[in-house]
């Protein structure tokens, strides 16, 4: 089963990809405010950034570099890449929102930089700027919904 079309993370969003954009539009001030609550982190190629089944409530924003998303295949526990994330990608939103364990492993393909928003820091941001917090939650929810729709479509194609 090919996983090539499983997820789509545009590097340069086209008009039809606007739904994937996090804090899109003219919002430099909002990004500036958000990043004040984030920890900046550089990573090396080969470094595992998220381990599947780990408990962590952080959400991440990829500034530079390339990451691969890995899931276990069948019962072997051997990790298989399902997609690659590039500059501008948002990831970790599922555990950030639902407090569950991580559903995939994220490993760096090349070095880069990301920003980590821990849930506790988001709660501080929400107290200071409720409108921005609402926009962040709305964007994360929309992106998560789009990923669920893609997964549903991908798996339903194999059933036909």
C-alpha positions as CSV (number, residue, x, y, z in Angstrom):
1,X,0.0,0.0,0.0
2,X,1.5,3.3,-1.1
3,X,1.4,6.2,1.5
4,X,2.5,8.9,-0.9
5,X,-0.9,10.8,-1.0
6,X,-1.6,10.2,2.7
7,X,-0.8,13.8,3.9
8,X,-0.1,17.0,2.1
9,X,2.0,19.7,3.7
10,X,2.6,22.5,1.1
11,X,5.9,24.3,1.2
12,X,4.5,27.2,-0.8
13,X,0.7,27.2,-0.3
14,X,-1.3,27.8,-3.5
15,X,-4.8,29.3,-3.3
16,X,-6.4,25.9,-2.9
17,X,-4.0,25.1,0.0
18,X,-4.9,28.1,2.1
19,X,-6.8,25.8,4.5
20,X,-3.5,24.3,5.5
21,X,-1.9,27.6,6.5
22,X,-1.5,28.3,10.2
23,X,-2.0,31.9,11.2
24,X,-2.2,32.9,7.5
25,X,-2.9,36.4,6.2
26,X,-1.4,39.6,7.4
27,X,-0.6,38.4,10.9
28,X,3.1,39.1,11.7
29,X,2.1,40.6,15.0
30,X,0.2,37.5,15.9
31,X,3.2,35.3,15.0
32,X,5.4,37.6,17.1
33,X,3.1,37.2,20.1
34,X,2.9,33.5,19.7
35,X,6.6,33.0,19.4
36,X,7.2,34.9,22.7
37,X,5.5,31.9,24.3
38,X,7.5,29.3,22.4
39,X,10.9,27.7,23.0
40,X,13.2,27.8,20.0
41,X,15.1,24.5,19.3
42,X,17.7,23.5,16.7
43,X,17.9,19.9,15.7
44,X,20.3,17.6,13.9
45,X,19.7,15.2,11.0
46,X,18.7,11.8,12.4
47,X,17.4,13.2,15.7
48,X,14.1,11.9,16.9
49,X,11.9,14.9,18.0
50,X,8.7,13.0,18.9
51,X,8.5,9.4,20.0
52,X,5.3,7.5,19.2
53,X,3.3,6.6,22.4
54,X,5.1,9.3,24.4
55,X,3.1,11.6,26.5
56,X,3.7,15.3,25.7
57,X,1.3,18.2,25.2
58,X,3.5,20.4,23.0
59,X,2.7,21.6,19.5
60,X,5.5,22.5,17.1
61,X,6.1,24.9,14.2
62,X,8.8,24.0,11.8
63,X,10.9,27.1,10.8
64,X,13.5,25.2,8.7
65,X,14.7,21.7,8.0
66,X,12.9,18.6,6.9
67,X,11.2,15.9,9.1
68,X,9.8,12.5,8.4
69,X,6.6,11.2,10.0
70,X,7.0,7.5,10.9
71,X,4.4,4.9,12.0
72,X,4.8,1.2,12.7
73,X,3.9,-1.2,10.0
74,X,1.6,-4.2,10.9
75,X,2.7,-5.9,14.0
76,X,6.4,-5.7,13.3
77,X,6.9,-2.3,15.1
78,X,9.3,-1.4,12.2
79,X,8.8,2.3,11.5
80,X,7.6,3.3,8.0
81,X,7.7,6.9,6.7
82,X,4.3,8.2,5.7
83,X,5.2,11.7,4.8
84,X,7.8,14.4,5.0
85,X,7.3,17.8,6.7
86,X,8.9,20.9,5.4
87,X,9.3,24.6,6.3
88,X,6.1,26.0,7.8
89,X,4.6,22.7,8.9
90,X,2.7,22.4,12.1
91,X,2.8,19.1,14.0
92,X,2.0,17.7,17.4
93,X,-1.5,19.3,17.3
94,X,-3.3,16.1,18.1
95,X,-1.7,15.5,21.5
96,X,-1.7,19.2,22.2
97,X,-5.5,19.3,21.8
98,X,-6.6,15.9,23.2
99,X,-3.8,15.2,25.9
100,X,-3.3,11.7,24.4
101,X,-0.1,10.0,23.6
102,X,1.8,10.7,20.4
103,X,0.5,8.8,17.4
104,X,3.6,8.9,15.3
105,X,7.4,9.3,15.6
106,X,8.9,12.4,14.0
107,X,12.6,12.2,13.0
108,X,14.8,14.9,11.4
109,X,15.9,14.2,7.8
110,X,18.0,17.3,7.7
111,X,19.1,19.8,10.4
112,X,16.8,22.7,11.1
113,X,14.9,24.8,13.7
114,X,11.5,24.6,15.3
115,X,9.4,26.4,17.8
116,X,7.8,24.4,20.6
117,X,4.6,25.6,22.3
118,X,4.1,23.7,25.5
119,X,0.5,23.5,26.7
120,X,1.3,25.4,29.9
121,X,2.7,28.3,27.9
122,X,-0.4,28.3,25.7
123,X,-2.5,28.6,28.8
124,X,-0.5,31.7,29.8
125,X,-0.9,33.1,26.2
126,X,-4.7,32.4,26.4
127,X,-5.0,34.5,29.6
128,X,-3.0,37.4,28.1
129,X,-4.5,37.3,24.6
130,X,-7.8,35.3,24.4
131,X,-8.4,36.3,20.8
132,X,-5.1,34.9,19.6
133,X,-5.6,31.7,21.6
134,X,-9.0,31.2,19.9
135,X,-7.4,31.7,16.5
136,X,-4.6,29.3,17.3
137,X,-7.1,26.6,18.5
138,X,-9.3,27.2,15.4
139,X,-6.3,26.8,13.1
140,X,-5.0,23.7,14.9
141,X,-8.5,22.2,14.8
142,X,-8.9,22.9,11.1
143,X,-5.5,21.4,10.3
144,X,-6.3,18.3,12.4
145,X,-9.7,18.0,10.7
146,X,-8.1,18.2,7.2
147,X,-5.6,15.5,8.2
148,X,-8.4,13.3,9.4
149,X,-10.3,13.8,6.1
150,X,-7.2,12.8,4.2
151,X,-6.6,9.7,6.3
152,X,-10.3,8.7,5.8
153,X,-10.1,9.2,2.1
154,X,-6.7,7.4,1.8
155,X,-8.0,4.3,3.7
156,X,-11.4,4.2,2.0
157,X,-9.6,4.0,-1.4
158,X,-8.0,0.8,-0.4
159,X,-11.4,-0.7,0.5
160,X,-12.9,-0.2,-2.9
